[in-house]
Amino acid sequence: MKTLGFSAIALSVIALSAGGAFAQSRDHIHIVGSSTVFPYTQAVAEKFSNQTGAPAPIVEATGIG
């Protein structure tokens, strides 16, 4: 019983760690969110860019109107 439990945990760890091999890196951050918080999100994105030297995240607002 202990061997089966250990095998199941080991297999789960291997399966979860293999998923990282398929991830792709991107050159930018893309944010889509509510138009209500868009001004705040845009300001945070600009500050992030200024402090890190990274490209500013692309921020888009969605709304119902």
C-alpha positions in Angstrom: 0.0 0.0 0.0 2.8 2.4 0.9 4.6 1.6 -2.4 1.5 2.4 -4.4 1.0 5.7 -2.7 4.6 6.7 -3.2 4.4 5.7 -6.8 1.3 7.8 -7.4 2.9 10.8 -5.8 6.2 10.4 -7.7 4.2 10.0 -11.0 2.2 13.2 -10.2 5.4 15.2 -9.5 7.0 14.0 -12.8 3.8 14.8 -14.8 3.5 18.3 -13.3 7.1 19.2 -13.8 7.1 18.0 -17.4 4.5 20.7 -18.2 7.1 23.4 -17.9 9.0 22.1 -20.8 6.1 23.0 -23.1 5.8 26.6 -21.8 6.9 29.4 -24.2 8.4 32.7 -23.2 7.0 35.9 -24.4 8.5 39.4 -24.9 5.6 41.2 -23.3 2.9 41.1 -20.7 -0.7 41.4 -22.0 -3.4 42.5 -19.5 -7.1 42.5 -20.3 -9.5 43.7 -17.6 -12.4 45.9 -16.5 -12.6 49.5 -17.8 -13.3 50.5 -14.3 -9.8 49.8 -13.1 -8.1 50.6 -16.5 -6.5 53.9 -15.4 -5.0 52.3 -12.3 -3.8 49.3 -14.3 -2.2 51.5 -16.9 -0.4 53.5 -14.3 0.9 50.4 -12.6 2.1 49.0 -16.0 4.0 52.2 -16.8 5.6 52.3 -13.3 6.6 48.6 -13.8 8.3 49.5 -17.1 10.1 52.5 -15.6 11.4 50.6 -12.6 12.4 47.4 -14.4 13.5 48.6 -17.8 11.2 46.0 -19.3 8.8 46.8 -22.1 5.5 48.3 -20.8 2.7 45.7 -20.5 0.0 45.9 -23.1 -3.2 46.9 -21.2 -6.7 46.6 -22.7 -10.0 47.5 -21.1 -13.2 45.6 -21.6 -16.6 46.8 -20.8 -20.3 46.2 -21.4 -21.2 49.6 -22.9 
